[in-house]
Amino acid sequence: MRISTTIFLTDETVTPVRLARELERRGFGGLYLPEHTHIPVSRRTPAPMGGELPREYGRTLDPFVALGQAAAVTERLALGTGITLVAQHDPIGLAKQAATLDHLSGGRFTLGVGYGWNVEEAADHGVAWSTRRELGRDRMALMRALWADEPTGYEGAFGSVQPSEAHPKPVQRPRGPVNGPRTLIGGGAGPKLFAHIAEYADGWLPIGGRGLTESLPELRAVWEEAGRDPAHLQVVPYAVRPTPGKLAHYAELGVEEVVLQLPSADEPEVLRALDAYAAYL
């Protein structure tokens, strides 16, 4: 099982360069970074974990800039977003960012896609909360048109693009209905999420990894009904607090990668966490 990591990198934590070098040197599989453009101070939306929202949520580095730094100082480390709030982006610009990072890293990029939890943050981007999932789906389809080998147009409910020259192209080749970087969708188990995974992704990023024994058969059934190859479904438990028993359970379920949560902290504390996690490599 590949052991990757995620962290809220901020202006107060270890730097992307130092962390990426240490991860690769120690043999970790990857680095995934979350995204928040800003956190409105009204705090009308409750923190997803309950209680006060941790300080790091409002201080996150831009994941694409930070991952670009990480790509430049590593050769093997996988790089991903966990997750990109696709509905909050211009899809033409995001398609360019993702393809460029994938190209420059030699195909090491994973685009983790999510729908968000902060209503006020999304509203400042002009996103209507009730339509954010369909907006994200539409923007992913537009991006796939730009990633196609030949100039391909797209006309959707929320946006369009003319057939265009759009380079660089992502390194990974098309697989089934999906093209572009490796794409994983985050979110809670449910019919709508599973239908979207089967339609335009390579797999699922279940946060915390709970309940997989019950939900995985449901996802696999939806995946196969969509005509996708069962061998190609990827399930990557995300932001996991590891124990030997938990990782053994994931392995029994066929999980090939797990993303462990690192503390949003300075370099000495993060390195101590990596020392502790080294037992799982």
Disulfide bonds with the S-S distance in Angstrom:
none
